[in-house]
Amino acid sequence: MQTLQISIYVLGMLIALALIFDFMNGFHDAANAIATVVSTGVLKPQTAVAMAALFNFVAIFVFHQLTVAATVGKGTIDPGVVDQYVIFGALVGAIVWNIFTWYYGIPSSSSHALIGGLVGAAVAKSGTGALISAGLIKTVLFIVLSPLLGFVFGSLMMLLVSWIFVRSTPRRVDRWFRRLQLLSAASYSLGHGGNDAQKTIGIIWMLLIAAGYSTAGATEPPLWVIVSCYTAISFGTLFGGWRIVKTMGQKITKLKPVGGFCAETGGAITLFTATALGVPVSTTHTITGAIVGVGSSQKMSAVRWGVAGNIVWAWIFTIPASAFVAAIAWWIGHHIM
């Protein structure tokens, strides 16, 4: 692959833009990690985001295989089409969609906004031949599978817990799960950091390979890329996207500590599995599916299906909307860089 001639200033600007996206990913998706533990009253919001941010970073010591980063960096679009304009377009497309959905309190996927951005910028440059179908099919498949898995694991956890504690008093169950939800919330934040930070790692890695600062055959990117991306997403989580917390934690269904524990545990199982398989899934899709699963396992009317339906529409529009913005940003990039 031909090495691009990218000035150190443009390279630095694009890396900074990638870290801004990573920060916004944590900021936007903080609600996914803390909404359940906050809405059940187990933790105060400030304490919850601090814990979530901590475990976002701790994930760096748990997920040593950067399988998701490899999928984003090498398995979504042809590395041969990657240049500064494609990366610029992809990041701008993802950031603009994140800002739009955060402002309106819509729990959309930062992950799929990034994938959509890559697709839009690559197609704008080289047409659909620039896309790697295997990686995209796997990603699109999990748009459906991740909420379904979250739904299944969340509802199964709720049924299992209900069976185990069938003879316990509600007060005793509440007391137990107020403690256990601390563990489940930490696990979910661990899975969030492990899957989502790797997406930005993949983008920067792709850029460094194109610019000749890393080899295409390398098994992982430089250490400073890994540390900076985990740090950025942790700080983003620390500042929190509060507009989305209410939608996730209260509008879909009313959660008690036992329900919050089951939703977070079901979501964490899904994220850990996807990360092990190298699939860049949406933490938003996953926890939404788990929350709906917990609510519907009690009774179908416990779920506000209208709210859930609006969220699904946001999922459907994420990739095409961010791809469209990325294509425009790719064109703009040619005139300003």
C-alpha positions as a LaTeX table, in Angstrom:
\begin{tabular}{lrrr}
\hline
Residue & $x$ (\AA) & $y$ (\AA) & $z$ (\AA) \\
\hline
Met1 & 0.00 & 0.00 & 0.00 \\
Gln2 & 1.32 & 3.42 & $-0.96$ \\
Thr3 & 2.31 & 5.63 & 1.94 \\
Leu4 & 0.40 & 8.91 & 2.05 \\
Gln5 & 2.16 & 12.24 & 2.28 \\
Ile6 & 0.42 & 13.72 & 5.33 \\
Ser7 & 1.94 & 16.68 & 7.14 \\
Ile8 & 2.59 & 16.23 & 10.85 \\
Tyr9 & 0.12 & 19.05 & 11.53 \\
Val10 & $-2.74$ & 17.38 & 9.61 \\
Leu11 & $-1.89$ & 14.05 & 11.23 \\
Gly12 & $-1.97$ & 15.66 & 14.69 \\
Met13 & $-5.28$ & 17.39 & 13.89 \\
Leu14 & $-6.91$ & 14.14 & 12.79 \\
Ile15 & $-5.67$ & 12.27 & 15.85 \\
Ala16 & $-7.06$ & 15.07 & 18.04 \\
Leu17 & $-10.37$ & 14.87 & 16.16 \\
Ala18 & $-10.45$ & 11.11 & 16.75 \\
Leu19 & $-9.90$ & 11.63 & 20.48 \\
Ile20 & $-12.67$ & 14.26 & 20.49 \\
Phe21 & $-14.98$ & 11.63 & 18.99 \\
Asp22 & $-13.80$ & 9.17 & 21.64 \\
Phe23 & $-14.54$ & 11.71 & 24.37 \\
Met24 & $-17.99$ & 12.31 & 22.88 \\
Asn25 & $-18.55$ & 8.57 & 22.67 \\
Gly26 & $-18.08$ & 8.36 & 26.44 \\
Phe27 & $-20.10$ & 11.55 & 26.98 \\
His28 & $-22.95$ & 10.34 & 24.74 \\
Asp29 & $-22.96$ & 6.74 & 25.97 \\
Ala30 & $-22.45$ & 7.46 & 29.68 \\
Ala31 & $-26.22$ & 7.16 & 30.00 \\
Asn32 & $-26.04$ & 3.53 & 28.88 \\
Ala33 & $-23.72$ & 2.66 & 31.74 \\
Ile34 & $-25.34$ & 4.66 & 34.54 \\
Ala35 & $-29.03$ & 5.07 & 33.67 \\
Thr36 & $-30.17$ & 1.88 & 35.39 \\
Val37 & $-28.13$ & 2.32 & 38.57 \\
Val38 & $-29.22$ & 5.98 & 38.85 \\
Ser39 & $-32.90$ & 5.41 & 38.08 \\
Thr40 & $-33.13$ & 2.67 & 40.73 \\
Gly41 & $-31.67$ & 5.06 & 43.31 \\
Val42 & $-28.72$ & 2.80 & 44.15 \\
Leu43 & $-26.15$ & 5.49 & 43.32 \\
Lys44 & $-26.25$ & 9.25 & 43.01 \\
Pro45 & $-25.49$ & 10.49 & 39.48 \\
Gln46 & $-22.06$ & 11.93 & 40.32 \\
Thr47 & $-20.96$ & 8.71 & 42.03 \\
Ala48 & $-22.32$ & 6.60 & 39.19 \\
Val49 & $-20.44$ & 8.46 & 36.45 \\
Ala50 & $-17.22$ & 8.39 & 38.47 \\
Met51 & $-17.50$ & 4.61 & 38.85 \\
Ala52 & $-18.40$ & 4.16 & 35.17 \\
Ala53 & $-15.44$ & 6.28 & 34.07 \\
Leu54 & $-13.08$ & 4.32 & 36.30 \\
Phe55 & $-14.16$ & 0.96 & 34.89 \\
Asn56 & $-14.08$ & 2.31 & 31.34 \\
Phe57 & $-10.35$ & 2.79 & 31.87 \\
Val58 & $-9.81$ & $-0.42$ & 33.86 \\
Ala59 & $-10.96$ & $-2.26$ & 30.71 \\
Ile60 & $-7.51$ & $-1.56$ & 29.24 \\
Phe61 & $-6.12$ & $-4.20$ & 31.61 \\
Val62 & $-8.85$ & $-6.75$ & 30.84 \\
Phe63 & $-9.29$ & $-6.73$ & 27.05 \\
His64 & $-5.76$ & $-7.41$ & 25.82 \\
Gln65 & $-6.80$ & $-8.72$ & 22.40 \\
Leu66 & $-7.71$ & $-5.67$ & 20.29 \\
Thr67 & $-10.10$ & $-7.63$ & 18.07 \\
Val68 & $-12.64$ & $-4.81$ & 17.73 \\
Ala69 & $-9.91$ & $-2.31$ & 16.80 \\
Ala70 & $-8.72$ & $-4.71$ & 14.09 \\
Thr71 & $-12.26$ & $-4.99$ & 12.68 \\
Val72 & $-12.69$ & $-1.21$ & 12.51 \\
Gly73 & $-9.13$ & $-0.52$ & 11.34 \\
Lys74 & $-8.77$ & $-3.26$ & 8.74 \\
Gly75 & $-12.09$ & $-5.04$ & 8.24 \\
Thr76 & $-14.65$ & $-2.35$ & 7.32 \\
Ile77 & $-13.25$ & $-0.45$ & 4.33 \\
Asp78 & $-10.34$ & $-1.18$ & 2.00 \\
Pro79 & $-7.18$ & 0.18 & 3.69 \\
Gly80 & $-6.00$ & 1.29 & 0.24 \\
Val81 & $-8.65$ & 4.05 & 0.05 \\
Val82 & $-7.80$ & 5.50 & 3.46 \\
Asp83 & $-6.37$ & 9.00 & 3.41 \\
Gln84 & $-6.68$ & 12.15 & 5.52 \\
Tyr85 & $-9.93$ & 13.12 & 3.77 \\
Val86 & $-11.64$ & 9.77 & 4.41 \\
Ile87 & $-10.68$ & 9.86 & 8.09 \\
Phe88 & $-11.76$ & 13.50 & 8.39 \\
Gly89 & $-15.12$ & 12.78 & 6.76 \\
Ala90 & $-15.74$ & 9.69 & 8.90 \\
Leu91 & $-15.02$ & 11.49 & 12.16 \\
Val92 & $-17.03$ & 14.61 & 11.30 \\
Gly93 & $-20.00$ & 12.47 & 10.23 \\
Ala94 & $-19.93$ & 10.53 & 13.50 \\
Ile95 & $-19.43$ & 13.62 & 15.69 \\
Val96 & $-22.25$ & 15.59 & 14.03 \\
Trp97 & $-24.70$ & 12.69 & 14.47 \\
Asn98 & $-23.63$ & 12.28 & 18.11 \\
Ile99 & $-24.21$ & 15.97 & 18.84 \\
Phe100 & $-27.63$ & 15.90 & 17.12 \\
Thr101 & $-28.86$ & 12.81 & 19.00 \\
Trp102 & $-27.43$ & 14.00 & 22.33 \\
Tyr103 & $-29.17$ & 17.38 & 22.00 \\
Tyr104 & $-32.53$ & 15.71 & 21.44 \\
Gly105 & $-31.93$ & 13.04 & 24.09 \\
Ile106 & $-32.01$ & 10.18 & 21.57 \\
Pro107 & $-30.02$ & 7.09 & 22.70 \\
Ser108 & $-28.42$ & 6.29 & 19.34 \\
Ser109 & $-25.20$ & 4.37 & 18.68 \\
Ser110 & $-21.84$ & 6.16 & 18.59 \\
Ser111 & $-20.35$ & 2.94 & 17.23 \\
His112 & $-22.61$ & 2.74 & 14.22 \\
Ala113 & $-22.26$ & 6.49 & 13.64 \\
Leu114 & $-18.52$ & 5.86 & 13.25 \\
Ile115 & $-19.08$ & 2.87 & 10.94 \\
Gly116 & $-21.54$ & 4.96 & 8.92 \\
Gly117 & $-19.00$ & 7.77 & 8.73 \\
Leu118 & $-16.34$ & 5.41 & 7.38 \\
Val119 & $-18.76$ & 3.99 & 4.81 \\
Gly120 & $-19.94$ & 7.42 & 3.64 \\
Ala121 & $-16.45$ & 8.88 & 3.26 \\
Ala122 & $-15.05$ & 5.76 & 1.55 \\
Val123 & $-17.94$ & 5.54 & $-0.91$ \\
Ala124 & $-17.64$ & 9.27 & $-1.66$ \\
Lys125 & $-14.03$ & 8.69 & $-2.64$ \\
Ser126 & $-14.05$ & 5.33 & $-4.41$ \\
Gly127 & $-17.60$ & 4.02 & $-4.68$ \\
Thr128 & $-19.04$ & 0.88 & $-3.09$ \\
Gly129 & $-16.03$ & $-1.17$ & $-4.18$ \\
Ala130 & $-14.13$ & 0.36 & $-1.24$ \\
Leu131 & $-16.30$ & $-1.52$ & 1.26 \\
Ile132 & $-15.33$ & $-4.86$ & 2.80 \\
Ser133 & $-18.58$ & $-6.80$ & 2.80 \\
Ala134 & $-17.63$ & $-9.42$ & 5.41 \\
Gly135 & $-16.83$ & $-6.84$ & 8.10 \\
Leu136 & $-19.88$ & $-4.71$ & 7.30 \\
Ile137 & $-22.26$ & $-7.69$ & 7.24 \\
Lys138 & $-21.00$ & $-8.75$ & 10.68 \\
Thr139 & $-21.50$ & $-5.21$ & 12.02 \\
Val140 & $-24.97$ & $-4.79$ & 10.48 \\
Leu141 & $-26.00$ & $-8.26$ & 11.69 \\
Phe142 & $-25.21$ & $-7.27$ & 15.26 \\
Ile143 & $-27.41$ & $-4.16$ & 14.94 \\
Val144 & $-30.20$ & $-6.72$ & 15.21 \\
Leu145 & $-28.44$ & $-9.35$ & 17.33 \\
Ser146 & $-27.06$ & $-7.11$ & 20.11 \\
Pro147 & $-30.46$ & $-5.84$ & 21.34 \\
Leu148 & $-31.92$ & $-9.33$ & 20.88 \\
Leu149 & $-29.11$ & $-10.86$ & 22.94 \\
Gly150 & $-29.50$ & $-8.12$ & 25.53 \\
Phe151 & $-33.26$ & $-8.82$ & 25.58 \\
Val152 & $-32.74$ & $-12.58$ & 25.98 \\
Phe153 & $-30.03$ & $-12.35$ & 28.65 \\
Gly154 & $-31.88$ & $-9.59$ & 30.55 \\
Ser155 & $-35.18$ & $-11.48$ & 30.62 \\
Leu156 & $-33.50$ & $-14.80$ & 31.47 \\
Met157 & $-31.63$ & $-13.16$ & 34.35 \\
Met158 & $-34.90$ & $-11.68$ & 35.61 \\
Leu159 & $-36.68$ & $-15.05$ & 35.44 \\
Leu160 & $-33.76$ & $-16.83$ & 37.13 \\
Val161 & $-33.57$ & $-14.29$ & 39.94 \\
Ser162 & $-37.35$ & $-14.41$ & 40.41 \\
Trp163 & $-37.19$ & $-18.20$ & 40.74 \\
Ile164 & $-34.25$ & $-18.14$ & 43.19 \\
Phe165 & $-35.79$ & $-15.44$ & 45.41 \\
Val166 & $-39.40$ & $-16.59$ & 45.14 \\
Arg167 & $-39.67$ & $-17.09$ & 48.92 \\
Ser168 & $-37.86$ & $-13.89$ & 49.89 \\
Thr169 & $-39.61$ & $-10.71$ & 50.96 \\
Pro170 & $-39.49$ & $-7.70$ & 48.59 \\
Arg171 & $-37.55$ & $-5.76$ & 51.21 \\
Arg172 & $-34.87$ & $-8.43$ & 51.47 \\
Val173 & $-34.60$ & $-8.71$ & 47.68 \\
Asp174 & $-34.25$ & $-4.95$ & 47.38 \\
Arg175 & $-31.52$ & $-4.86$ & 50.03 \\
Trp176 & $-29.52$ & $-7.63$ & 48.33 \\
Phe177 & $-29.75$ & $-6.18$ & 44.84 \\
Arg178 & $-28.85$ & $-2.68$ & 45.90 \\
Arg179 & $-25.45$ & $-4.18$ & 46.69 \\
Leu180 & $-25.29$ & $-6.51$ & 43.69 \\
Gln181 & $-26.17$ & $-3.72$ & 41.29 \\
Leu182 & $-22.86$ & $-2.07$ & 42.11 \\
Leu183 & $-21.16$ & $-5.18$ & 40.68 \\
Ser184 & $-23.38$ & $-5.36$ & 37.60 \\
Ala185 & $-22.97$ & $-1.64$ & 36.84 \\
Ala186 & $-19.18$ & $-1.98$ & 37.12 \\
Ser187 & $-19.24$ & $-5.00$ & 34.79 \\
Tyr188 & $-21.32$ & $-3.17$ & 32.21 \\
Ser189 & $-18.98$ & $-0.15$ & 32.30 \\
Leu190 & $-16.05$ & $-2.53$ & 31.86 \\
Gly191 & $-17.70$ & $-3.99$ & 28.76 \\
His192 & $-18.54$ & $-0.51$ & 27.47 \\
Gly193 & $-14.93$ & 0.67 & 27.74 \\
Gly194 & $-13.55$ & $-2.56$ & 26.29 \\
Asn195 & $-15.70$ & $-2.44$ & 23.15 \\
Asp196 & $-16.08$ & 1.29 & 22.48 \\
Ala197 & $-12.54$ & 2.55 & 23.12 \\
Gln198 & $-11.25$ & 0.04 & 20.60 \\
Lys199 & $-13.26$ & 1.67 & 17.80 \\
Thr200 & $-11.27$ & 4.89 & 18.07 \\
Ile201 & $-8.07$ & 2.87 & 18.45 \\
Gly202 & $-8.95$ & 1.27 & 15.12 \\
Ile203 & $-9.45$ & 4.65 & 13.42 \\
Ile204 & $-6.12$ & 6.08 & 14.64 \\
Trp205 & $-4.37$ & 2.81 & 13.82 \\
Met206 & $-5.80$ & 2.95 & 10.28 \\
Leu207 & $-4.51$ & 6.52 & 9.92 \\
Leu208 & $-1.03$ & 5.67 & 11.21 \\
Ile209 & $-0.75$ & 2.75 & 8.78 \\
Ala210 & $-1.80$ & 4.97 & 5.86 \\
Ala211 & 0.73 & 7.64 & 6.88 \\
Gly212 & 3.54 & 5.09 & 7.24 \\
Tyr213 & 3.91 & 5.42 & 11.03 \\
Ser214 & 2.75 & 1.83 & 11.59 \\
Thr215 & 2.99 & $-1.28$ & 9.42 \\
Ala216 & $-0.07$ & $-3.04$ & 8.00 \\
Gly217 & 1.20 & $-6.33$ & 9.39 \\
Ala218 & 1.44 & $-5.05$ & 12.98 \\
Thr219 & $-0.64$ & $-7.05$ & 15.48 \\
Glu220 & $-1.52$ & $-3.98$ & 17.52 \\
Pro221 & $-1.08$ & $-0.18$ & 17.41 \\
Pro222 & 1.46 & 1.80 & 19.49 \\
Leu223 & 0.83 & 1.80 & 23.25 \\
Trp224 & 0.23 & 5.56 & 23.35 \\
Val225 & $-2.76$ & 5.12 & 21.02 \\
Ile226 & $-4.33$ & 2.53 & 23.33 \\
Val227 & $-3.78$ & 4.56 & 26.51 \\
Ser228 & $-4.98$ & 7.84 & 25.00 \\
Cys229 & $-8.19$ & 6.30 & 23.65 \\
Tyr230 & $-9.12$ & 4.62 & 26.93 \\
Thr231 & $-8.34$ & 7.87 & 28.73 \\
Ala232 & $-10.48$ & 9.96 & 26.36 \\
Ile233 & $-13.56$ & 7.74 & 26.62 \\
Ser234 & $-13.21$ & 7.65 & 30.42 \\
Phe235 & $-13.14$ & 11.45 & 30.65 \\
Gly236 & $-16.13$ & 11.64 & 28.31 \\
Thr237 & $-18.08$ & 9.31 & 30.58 \\
Leu238 & $-17.05$ & 11.38 & 33.59 \\
Phe239 & $-18.76$ & 14.45 & 32.14 \\
Gly240 & $-21.86$ & 12.42 & 31.22 \\
Gly241 & $-24.65$ & 12.90 & 28.68 \\
Trp242 & $-27.46$ & 13.61 & 31.11 \\
Arg243 & $-30.10$ & 14.28 & 28.47 \\
Ile244 & $-30.23$ & 10.56 & 27.61 \\
Val245 & $-30.26$ & 9.17 & 31.17 \\
Lys246 & $-33.97$ & 9.86 & 31.69 \\
Thr247 & $-34.96$ & 8.12 & 28.45 \\
Met248 & $-32.90$ & 5.02 & 29.20 \\
Gly249 & $-33.58$ & 4.73 & 32.91 \\
Gln250 & $-37.19$ & 5.85 & 33.30 \\
Lys251 & $-39.12$ & 6.24 & 30.05 \\
Ile252 & $-38.72$ & 2.70 & 28.65 \\
Thr253 & $-39.82$ & 0.90 & 31.83 \\
Lys254 & $-39.75$ & 1.48 & 35.59 \\
Leu255 & $-36.77$ & $-0.30$ & 37.13 \\
Lys256 & $-36.12$ & $-1.55$ & 40.65 \\
Pro257 & $-32.64$ & $-2.60$ & 41.83 \\
Val258 & $-33.30$ & $-6.25$ & 40.93 \\
Gly259 & $-34.33$ & $-5.21$ & 37.41 \\
Gly260 & $-31.35$ & $-2.90$ & 37.08 \\
Phe261 & $-29.02$ & $-5.74$ & 38.10 \\
Cys262 & $-30.54$ & $-8.11$ & 35.54 \\
Ala263 & $-30.44$ & $-5.54$ & 32.72 \\
Glu264 & $-26.82$ & $-4.60$ & 33.40 \\
Thr265 & $-25.72$ & $-8.21$ & 33.77 \\
Gly266 & $-27.47$ & $-9.23$ & 30.55 \\
Gly267 & $-25.93$ & $-6.26$ & 28.75 \\
Ala268 & $-22.46$ & $-7.00$ & 30.14 \\
Ile269 & $-22.62$ & $-10.64$ & 28.97 \\
Thr270 & $-23.52$ & $-9.44$ & 25.47 \\
Leu271 & $-20.70$ & $-6.86$ & 25.36 \\
Phe272 & $-18.08$ & $-9.29$ & 26.66 \\
Thr273 & $-19.12$ & $-11.85$ & 24.04 \\
Ala274 & $-19.10$ & $-9.34$ & 21.17 \\
Thr275 & $-15.70$ & $-7.95$ & 22.16 \\
Ala276 & $-14.24$ & $-11.47$ & 22.28 \\
Leu277 & $-15.58$ & $-12.04$ & 18.75 \\
Gly278 & $-14.18$ & $-8.71$ & 17.51 \\
Val279 & $-17.60$ & $-7.23$ & 16.70 \\
Pro280 & $-18.04$ & $-3.45$ & 17.19 \\
Val281 & $-21.51$ & $-3.51$ & 18.75 \\
Ser282 & $-23.62$ & $-0.70$ & 20.14 \\
Thr283 & $-23.76$ & $-0.37$ & 23.91 \\
Thr284 & $-26.95$ & 1.62 & 23.37 \\
His285 & $-28.65$ & $-1.19$ & 21.47 \\
Thr286 & $-27.46$ & $-3.74$ & 24.01 \\
Ile287 & $-28.67$ & $-2.05$ & 27.20 \\
Thr288 & $-31.95$ & $-0.97$ & 25.57 \\
Gly289 & $-32.66$ & $-4.59$ & 24.63 \\
Ala290 & $-31.77$ & $-5.72$ & 28.15 \\
Ile291 & $-34.03$ & $-3.11$ & 29.78 \\
Val292 & $-36.94$ & $-4.10$ & 27.51 \\
Gly293 & $-36.27$ & $-7.76$ & 28.30 \\
Val294 & $-36.42$ & $-7.12$ & 32.03 \\
Gly295 & $-39.62$ & $-5.11$ & 31.72 \\
Ser296 & $-41.41$ & $-7.57$ & 29.43 \\
Ser297 & $-40.46$ & $-10.55$ & 31.61 \\
Gln298 & $-42.70$ & $-9.06$ & 34.31 \\
Lys299 & $-45.55$ & $-8.03$ & 31.99 \\
Met300 & $-45.70$ & $-6.70$ & 28.45 \\
Ser301 & $-47.53$ & $-3.57$ & 29.54 \\
Ala302 & $-44.57$ & $-2.64$ & 31.77 \\
Val303 & $-42.67$ & $-1.55$ & 28.65 \\
Arg304 & $-43.53$ & 1.74 & 26.96 \\
Trp305 & $-43.38$ & 0.35 & 23.44 \\
Gly306 & $-43.88$ & 3.76 & 21.82 \\
Val307 & $-40.64$ & 5.04 & 23.38 \\
Ala308 & $-38.83$ & 1.82 & 22.43 \\
Gly309 & $-40.12$ & 2.18 & 18.85 \\
Asn310 & $-38.79$ & 5.74 & 18.58 \\
Ile311 & $-35.38$ & 4.51 & 19.73 \\
Val312 & $-35.39$ & 1.78 & 17.07 \\
Trp313 & $-36.06$ & 4.39 & 14.35 \\
Ala314 & $-32.98$ & 6.28 & 15.55 \\
Trp315 & $-30.97$ & 3.07 & 15.18 \\
Ile316 & $-32.21$ & 2.60 & 11.61 \\
Phe317 & $-31.23$ & 6.13 & 10.58 \\
Thr318 & $-27.82$ & 6.22 & 12.32 \\
Ile319 & $-25.64$ & 4.62 & 9.63 \\
Pro320 & $-27.20$ & 6.31 & 6.57 \\
Ala321 & $-27.43$ & 9.72 & 8.31 \\
Ser322 & $-23.81$ & 9.70 & 9.50 \\
Ala323 & $-22.70$ & 8.34 & 6.10 \\
Phe324 & $-24.44$ & 11.23 & 4.34 \\
Val325 & $-22.80$ & 13.84 & 6.60 \\
Ala326 & $-19.43$ & 12.08 & 6.21 \\
Ala327 & $-19.66$ & 12.24 & 2.41 \\
Ile328 & $-20.27$ & 16.00 & 2.60 \\
Ala329 & $-17.42$ & 16.39 & 5.12 \\
Trp330 & $-15.11$ & 14.39 & 2.80 \\
Trp331 & $-15.84$ & 16.92 & 0.02 \\
Ile332 & $-15.31$ & 19.86 & 2.40 \\
Gly333 & $-12.04$ & 18.32 & 3.61 \\
His334 & $-10.61$ & 18.51 & 0.09 \\
His335 & $-11.10$ & 22.27 & 0.15 \\
Ile336 & $-9.76$ & 23.06 & 3.61 \\
Met337 & $-6.92$ & 20.57 & 4.19 \\
\hline
\end{tabular}
